[in-house]
Amino acid sequence: MTSDQLTHNLPRIHRLGHNECPLGRAFQQIYMLNSLLNMIRFYSHLYGKYCIHKAEEIVRFHWSLARLLRNIPVLLAYI
């Protein structure tokens, strides 16, 4: 998922983040990481492209982890 797709889904993700469950907290972390990514992009003239690339990798990793966590109940249903 690209950062543009993530930004498009932020309102839904932010609502899910208010849940008191591990998945809700994972989505809340994604929301915070995307905010961090936006801040790093804003200050890109200070940090350079390498830092932006690393932040994007972090957001992508956490998004993949959240997608995996979301699919665990589906996977358990097949066992």
Backbone hydrogen bonds in HBPLUS format (Angstrom, degrees):
<---DONOR---> <-ACCEPTOR-->    atom                        ^
c    i                          cat <-CA-CA->   ^        H-A-AA   ^      H-
h    n   atom  resd res      DA  || num        DHA   H-A  angle D-A-AA Bond
n    s   type  num  typ     dist DA aas  dist angle  dist       angle   num
A0006-LEU N   A0002-THR O   3.00 MM   4  6.32 155.4  2.06 148.1 155.6     1
A0007-THR N   A0003-SER O   2.90 MM   4  6.07 158.1  1.94 144.9 150.1     2
A0008-HIS N   A0004-ASP O   3.01 MM   4  6.23 152.1  2.09 142.8 150.4     3
A0009-ASN N   A0005-GLN O   3.13 MM   4  6.40 140.0  2.30 141.3 151.1     4
A0009-ASN N   A0006-LEU O   3.07 MM   3  5.17 127.5  2.36  97.9 111.4     5
A0010-LEU N   A0007-THR O   3.26 MM   3  5.17 163.1  2.29 103.0 108.0     6
A0013-ILE N   A0009-ASN O   3.03 MM   4  6.20 163.7  2.05 156.5 161.6     7
A0014-HIS N   A0010-LEU O   2.72 MM   4  5.79 160.9  1.76 161.1 165.0     8
A0015-ARG N   A0011-PRO O   3.17 MM   4  6.41 155.3  2.24 143.2 148.6     9
A0016-LEU N   A0012-ARG O   3.12 MM   4  6.41 159.9  2.16 148.0 153.4    10
A0017-GLY N   A0013-ILE O   2.95 MM   4  6.15 137.3  2.14 142.7 154.9    11
A0018-HIS N   A0015-ARG O   3.22 MM   3  5.71 161.7  2.26 110.9 116.1    12
A0019-ASN N   A0016-LEU O   3.16 MM   3  5.79 165.7  2.18 117.4 121.9    13
A0025-ARG N   A0021-CYS O   2.96 MM   4  6.27 159.4  2.01 159.0 165.2    14
A0026-ALA N   A0022-PRO O   2.89 MM   4  6.14 147.6  1.99 143.6 153.0    15
A0027-PHE N   A0023-LEU O   2.97 MM   4  6.31 157.4  2.03 151.5 156.3    16
A0028-GLN N   A0024-GLY O   2.95 MM   4  6.21 149.1  2.05 142.7 152.1    17
A0029-GLN N   A0025-ARG O   2.89 MM   4  6.18 148.5  1.99 145.8 153.9    18
A0030-ILE N   A0026-ALA O   3.03 MM   4  6.37 150.3  2.12 144.7 152.7    19
A0031-TYR N   A0027-PHE O   2.99 MM   4  6.31 155.9  2.05 146.8 152.8    20
A0032-MET N   A0028-GLN O   3.01 MM   4  6.33 156.4  2.06 146.8 152.8    21
A0033-LEU N   A0029-GLN O   2.80 MM   4  6.03 157.5  1.85 150.3 157.0    22
A0034-ASN N   A0030-ILE O   2.85 MM   4  6.07 153.8  1.92 150.8 157.6    23
A0035-SER N   A0031-TYR O   3.06 MM   4  6.34 149.6  2.16 141.3 149.5    24
A0036-LEU N   A0032-MET O   2.92 MM   4  6.26 151.0  2.01 145.3 153.6    25
A0037-LEU N   A0033-LEU O   2.84 MM   4  6.14 154.4  1.91 146.6 153.7    26
A0038-ASN N   A0034-ASN O   2.94 MM   4  6.22 156.8  1.99 147.7 153.1    27
A0039-MET N   A0035-SER O   2.99 MM   4  6.26 152.3  2.07 144.9 152.5    28
A0040-ILE N   A0036-LEU O   2.88 MM   4  6.18 159.6  1.92 154.1 159.6    29
A0041-ARG N   A0037-LEU O   2.92 MM   4  6.18 155.0  1.98 148.9 156.1    30
A0042-PHE N   A0038-ASN O   2.96 MM   4  6.17 150.5  2.04 141.9 150.1    31
A0043-TYR N   A0039-MET O   3.04 MM   4  6.38 148.9  2.13 147.1 154.8    32
A0044-SER N   A0041-ARG O   3.10 MM   3  4.81 155.4  2.17 108.5 106.9    33
A0046-LEU N   A0043-TYR O   2.84 MM   3  5.52 154.4  1.90 120.1 128.2    34
A0047-TYR N   A0043-TYR O   3.18 MM   4  6.49 154.9  2.24 147.8 155.5    35
A0048-GLY N   A0044-SER O   2.85 MM   4  5.19 158.9  1.89 137.6 142.9    36
A0053-HIS N   A0049-LYS O   2.96 MM   4  6.20 162.7  1.99 157.3 161.7    37
A0054-LYS N   A0050-TYR O   3.02 MM   4  6.32 157.7  2.07 151.1 156.6    38
A0055-ALA N   A0051-CYS O   3.00 MM   4  6.22 160.5  2.03 150.0 155.1    39
A0056-GLU N   A0052-ILE O   2.97 MM   4  6.23 156.8  2.03 151.7 157.9    40
A0057-GLU N   A0053-HIS O   3.06 MM   4  6.35 149.9  2.15 144.2 152.4    41
A0058-ILE N   A0054-LYS O   3.04 MM   4  6.38 153.9  2.11 149.5 156.1    42
A0059-VAL N   A0055-ALA O   3.03 MM   4  6.34 163.1  2.06 153.0 156.7    43
A0060-ARG N   A0056-GLU O   2.93 MM   4  6.13 163.4  1.95 149.9 154.7    44
A0061-PHE N   A0057-GLU O   2.93 MM   4  6.12 158.6  1.97 149.8 155.3    45
A0062-HIS N   A0058-ILE O   3.04 MM   4  6.28 168.6  2.05 155.7 157.8    46
A0063-TRP N   A0059-VAL O   2.93 MM   4  6.08 152.2  2.01 149.0 157.3    47
A0064-SER N   A0060-ARG O   2.97 MM   4  6.18 158.5  2.01 148.4 153.9    48
A0065-LEU N   A0061-PHE O   2.95 MM   4  6.22 155.7  2.01 149.4 156.6    49
A0066-ALA N   A0062-HIS O   2.94 MM   4  6.12 156.7  1.99 144.6 150.5    50
A0067-ARG N   A0063-TRP O   2.95 MM   4  6.22 154.7  2.01 148.1 155.0    51
A0068-LEU N   A0064-SER O   2.99 MM   4  6.23 154.4  2.05 146.6 153.3    52
A0069-LEU N   A0065-LEU O   2.93 MM   4  6.22 162.3  1.96 151.7 156.2    53
A0070-ARG N   A0066-ALA O   2.91 MM   4  6.09 152.3  1.99 145.8 153.5    54
A0071-ASN N   A0067-ARG O   3.16 MM   4  6.38 138.9  2.33 139.3 149.2    55
A0071-ASN N   A0068-LEU O   3.06 MM   3  5.20 128.2  2.34  98.4 112.0    56
A0072-ILE N   A0069-LEU O   3.29 MM   3  5.30 153.9  2.36  99.8 107.4    57
A0074-VAL N   A0071-ASN O   3.10 MM   3  5.24 118.1  2.50 101.6 116.7    58
A0075-LEU N   A0071-ASN O   2.95 MM   4  6.26 158.3  2.00 156.7 163.5    59
A0076-LEU N   A0072-ILE O   2.87 MM   4  6.10 159.8  1.91 159.3 164.7    60
A0077-ALA N   A0073-PRO O   3.11 MM   4  6.26 139.0  2.29 137.3 147.1    61
A0078-TYR N   A0075-LEU O   3.16 MM   3  5.52 143.5  2.30 105.1 114.6    62
A0079-ILE N   A0076-LEU O   3.16 MM   3  5.27 153.5  2.23 102.8 110.8    63
